[in-house]
Amino acid sequence: MSLKLSTSLIAHVDMNSYFASVEQQANPTLRGRPLGVCAYLHKKGCVIAASIEAKRLGMKVGMSVEEAKLKVPSAVFVQNDPPKYRAVTSRVFSILHELTDCVEHYSIDEAFLDLTGWYRDPAEAAWALIRARWRIRDEVGDWLRCSIGIAPTRFLAKTASDLEKPNGLVVIDKDNLDEILSKLDLEDVCGIGPRIRRRLEKIGIRTLLELKKYPVGNLMRAFGKNGFYLWSKVNGFEVENVTPFDGAPAPKSVGHSYCVPDRVNKEGKVLATLIKLTERAGRRMRALDLLAGSIYVSVGLRQDYGFRSQFDSVHDAFWRPGAGEGGTLYTLFEEPASDSFSLVGAATELLRELWHGECVNFLAVTLTNLAPPSGQRRLSNVGARHASPLPWDRRTDRKRLASTAADQIRDRYGDEAIMFGQMLGLGDEAPDRIGFRKVEGVEIQ
């Protein structure tokens, strides 16, 4: 098989210990101290980011707060602050967008840049990225660090950025590729986990360099087309392109979930919590200028039996539970919807079918069958004796405009500036959360 080594120039920029570094930037008293950023400060809450100092002492992402405190008794813990992270990411990514017209927002703290044609060689690209790192330090925050990888392909650029943390810069090219692969474990690169590793070892591949030199035909017989992709990636052949910011595909679903604490049940706030989750999902969907064709609601009860999450596949046939069992139900909208009133009304009806006053430990709302507005208007009361003189459903327009206006008010004055009456007094329940692969709300200046 004759393939040509990619001549592209791809960079990967990875912000180091990002959420923790942003917190240390915002609060100088936290700098130099082991810090854990948590989804919730409860002892069973999960550590979603650890500072460089905490990692050196053994704290790992995914630990419970209780475990992290035992591992690092001197650590400080703070609850995550998504708006703060999105604001900083917007400023960082804005600097990166000045280097090329093709920047992929891979996650809240990572970006790929296609520098092909913008710089003559890796050395010139490295100098440009070093200057960008200086700008991040001077213009965004002097406590922020980033690792940079430069290579002919997207895969190798990410591999390079992982080699020296924090604040490293590594270039991979055809001259040093074999040397670098010889020093890495199979699971040291993106895309190879324990299961793939076991399958590779079964056919005699124990290092990345052995994978590079293995006959591609044999890999394809063992893994199918994925065998070709694995072989191509470690050989420096392009199999993935950088997807520019404005060319990223629209999401297939938008949703929010919440592990419900006991106090929500005791204070009778289950419905209010579901409404808040639905409102947040709807607001994200409207920001993407999409409409939902269907909505799923999941309820988990304190009993271990009788709950099945929709997250395995929301497109599977839904499960209709018996009374008191919890479960997942969905409904289709007569017309695709995005306004708060339609979404909350549908979610509330589904909750009534799923929940009958039992103690809840999990709630989730997922909007699916997403599509952009078609621009067509639905005729109202066609054929009715007292048909409306208007040729479209004015109520739908009013609900949509009211929802958009409410979003604008919240954007300016905060989430609690305007809300459904049932949400009054809900407080900090179901707080805003942020995922590393979620970049909604990141705006380029």
Steps between C-alpha positions, in 0.01 A plus 500: 500500500652829391404788726682829528597645835286805568665833427246695703597714798264435791525633856321395819478744791401350835444722804656334806289417809258748352210544742737497797738746333213738422393486866858571611520787253180650639600448864873559568473343846450162329817522290769246577258297713349157422151575371211282391209631293185298566162451343356522853674564832318207662738223614362278223548775242744435218831679438482626139835684500812500716768765513856419397598501868218258590590261216856481626367384836282228347159663452330376183199608300207271578577460870223578744560798727528258790772297324687813388507637856648174628760504222589869537399625848639848429285550189242774457175424316274735306181445301528547125403834345406440131442864394851587619658220297304583186601866526870413529477246216344766277801726553753219449334371182474855364881521510533164322262613226752769405751232396289327233152493351450133596468444875306209646356548848562141606398557862475774761879488548635363171522619141643369174647745249565428132804715430563362150588784263519754781852408612789359299610227738455368858765737633315808379171357627658428839620860529150630420345271764757602761405864440133402537584334832668821616185691403282260698723559802506880460144566378293224662683381811857453617409177683370326186722239335461308176674211328552515123548220249589547133492215246390406147164361624234570758568174687875556525454864604288392796751227582777763496318739733458222758872426518614800703265643761466762625597774255690279255547524124575188293536464123454160334623447145616210285850517651403447865171311463646153561704618798195653668276198432762266646475678837119494526265238635208384286252685721701823499328620184142606437278221369665197660351385828520175698269307264687597182830438676398142588400433141829640370700290744317188385650544153846575636502883508630638829640842406398786274810448290397137440155627401659741251701222334226234509360394159191710443319216328529286812368784714201541271422130523509525878327840548328579169521862388600605851821305449581720202428815703726385786784420258455827311504711815830370634656513151422870458233468230210743521169335590334790688472860391485800729138614514482880510300679766223602260491161330435280803193276462190585700442276804256210469354568843512754781431404859572541867494259793528528877569257784225608739597542869264409785420863579325545163255222590450624856430856381266393219718643219506209255274671243686831537831323441371333184373834370841656561672218308253538213545876488878466490485244217256717306715807541805317365296370207364845415854641507583246228191611302351150504156349557422174681277234348478299822580513869609223740467507878671249731427451869707282734359388831679404820426131443768323302248323278285645231718773352646501155679807366436638155868580454580156355300605196221753508390368163417152636137414565397678819421312816163566663535418870240389744385726780783580737777359281652810339650460154511690172219634283491728200251694294503637146405861439223560250725771356874535581530729801758711679297729727512453876124455535477203262813332637412544868138398439607177328762420766246557779249262339765230466601545864137448606499163323837394641488626856238455769658662803783250563849604611694602186878467459540593133335728244590554135353688205617444142383687190544295182418496129660843475473701180532865396179699441354435155355848463156358422198601701217267601147598403275545802142366530480415130144398413356616832174696493653781704853484362749762610549778243878458547668253259729355770489398862560829684524322835806306382671820393419667830641212704816491290555876527433495875754220550763684295439820698538307828832359377626849424400621847682208663808558287517857625377479859557137604307173499268600782390829343196333346367148558191282529311552824553137607878565507479771767690394809684219319835664572816322392341168412593361156786751453655575164750232406771491241649208310847500353360414156228767520585835345156663484520855633858550384500812285783625283574868548 
